[in-house]
Amino acid sequence: MPISKWWAALPLLVLGSASADAESGFASFYPGVGKTGEMTCAHRSHPFGKKLRVSHGKISIECRVNDRGPFIRGRIIDVSTSAARALGMIDAGVVHVLVEAVDEAKKAFKDTNNNAAHEISVPLDVL
């Protein structure tokens, strides 16, 4: 492969390793539709009840989809006020985030000393 084509393919190699369910873009916040203090969000396409991991800088939270939106061009998710507070975006209003779907499959196991059970995430293709 000529060097010029290799350099052109480099972004695809780097970005191709990211999760297929991940998207990045801008997030805003709104007074939540759910219970007070509950971390919820509005997303255009994920089903209601789906858990999403929203990351801003070094902070990641999980929130539940309970509404549709956002309806402003360039934004990919609206989070509730409590989720925005946890992400540290209250003062900024709109921030750049990474949104990933959370796999719900978990498996409980006991450690070798028979202590309390722990939950671990298991990829869905393993089950």
C-alpha positions as CSV (number, residue, x, y, z in Angstrom):
1,M,0.0,0.0,0.0
2,P,1.5,3.4,-0.9
3,I,2.3,5.7,2.0
4,S,-0.4,8.3,1.1
5,K,-3.1,5.6,1.2
6,W,-1.8,4.3,4.5
7,W,-2.0,7.8,6.1
8,A,-5.6,8.1,4.8
9,A,-6.5,4.8,6.4
10,L,-5.0,5.6,9.7
11,P,-8.1,7.5,11.1
12,L,-10.2,4.5,10.2
13,L,-7.9,2.1,12.0
14,V,-7.9,4.3,15.2
15,L,-11.6,5.0,15.2
16,G,-12.6,1.5,14.0
17,S,-11.6,0.1,17.4
18,A,-14.2,2.1,19.2
19,S,-17.5,0.5,20.3
20,A,-20.1,0.2,17.6
21,D,-22.7,1.5,20.1
22,A,-20.7,4.6,21.0
23,E,-21.5,8.1,19.7
24,S,-20.0,11.4,20.6
25,G,-21.5,14.9,20.4
26,F,-23.0,17.6,22.5
27,A,-25.2,17.1,25.5
28,S,-27.5,19.6,27.3
29,F,-29.7,19.2,30.4
30,Y,-33.3,19.7,31.3
31,P,-35.5,19.5,34.4
32,G,-36.0,15.7,34.6
33,V,-39.2,13.9,33.7
34,G,-38.6,11.1,36.2
35,K,-38.4,11.1,40.0
36,T,-36.5,13.9,41.7
37,G,-32.8,13.1,41.8
38,E,-33.1,10.2,39.3
39,M,-30.4,10.2,36.6
40,T,-32.4,10.0,33.4
41,C,-31.9,11.2,29.8
42,A,-33.7,11.8,26.5
43,H,-32.3,10.1,23.4
44,R,-33.7,10.0,19.9
45,S,-33.3,6.3,19.1
46,H,-32.5,4.1,22.2
47,P,-35.5,2.4,23.6
48,F,-37.1,3.6,26.8
49,G,-35.6,1.9,29.9
50,K,-32.2,1.4,28.2
51,K,-29.2,2.3,30.4
52,L,-26.6,4.6,28.7
53,R,-23.1,5.5,30.0
54,V,-22.5,9.2,29.5
55,S,-18.9,10.4,29.8
56,H,-17.6,13.9,30.0
57,G,-13.9,14.3,30.7
58,K,-12.9,11.9,33.4
59,I,-16.4,11.5,34.7
60,S,-18.8,8.7,33.6
61,I,-22.4,8.2,34.8
62,E,-25.2,5.8,33.9
63,C,-28.6,7.1,33.1
64,R,-31.9,5.6,32.0
65,V,-33.7,6.7,28.8
66,N,-37.2,7.9,29.7
67,D,-37.8,10.6,27.0
68,R,-37.3,11.5,23.4
69,G,-35.0,14.3,22.3
70,P,-33.0,16.4,22.0
71,F,-34.6,18.3,19.2
72,I,-31.8,20.8,18.7
73,R,-29.4,20.2,15.8
74,G,-25.9,19.1,16.9
75,R,-27.0,17.6,20.3
76,I,-27.1,13.8,20.8
77,I,-28.5,13.6,24.3
78,D,-30.3,15.6,27.0
79,V,-29.6,14.6,30.6
80,S,-31.7,15.3,33.7
81,T,-30.5,18.0,36.1
82,S,-29.2,15.4,38.6
83,A,-27.2,13.7,35.8
84,A,-25.8,17.1,34.7
85,R,-24.8,17.8,38.2
86,A,-23.0,14.5,38.4
87,L,-21.2,15.2,35.1
88,G,-20.2,18.6,36.3
89,M,-21.9,20.4,33.4
90,I,-24.3,22.7,35.2
91,D,-22.3,25.9,34.7
92,A,-21.4,25.1,31.1
93,G,-24.9,24.1,30.0
94,V,-23.7,22.2,26.8
95,V,-20.7,20.0,26.8
96,H,-19.1,17.4,24.6
97,V,-19.8,13.8,25.7
98,L,-19.4,10.1,24.7
99,V,-22.6,8.0,24.9
100,E,-22.4,4.2,25.1
101,A,-25.1,1.6,25.6
102,V,-24.6,-0.4,28.8
103,D,-24.9,-4.2,28.5
104,E,-27.5,-5.4,30.9
105,A,-26.2,-9.0,31.1
106,K,-24.5,-9.6,34.4
107,K,-23.5,-12.8,36.1
108,A,-23.1,-13.3,39.8
109,F,-20.3,-15.5,41.2
110,K,-18.7,-16.3,44.5
111,D,-14.9,-15.7,45.0
112,T,-12.6,-18.6,46.0
113,N,-13.1,-17.8,49.7
114,N,-16.9,-18.1,49.4
115,N,-17.4,-14.5,50.3
116,A,-20.3,-12.4,49.1
117,A,-21.4,-12.7,45.5
118,H,-20.0,-10.1,43.1
119,E,-21.6,-9.0,39.8
120,I,-19.5,-8.8,36.7
121,S,-20.4,-7.6,33.2
122,V,-20.5,-10.4,30.6
123,P,-20.5,-9.6,26.9
124,L,-23.8,-10.7,25.3
125,D,-22.0,-12.8,22.6
126,V,-20.6,-15.0,25.4
127,L,-24.0,-16.0,26.8
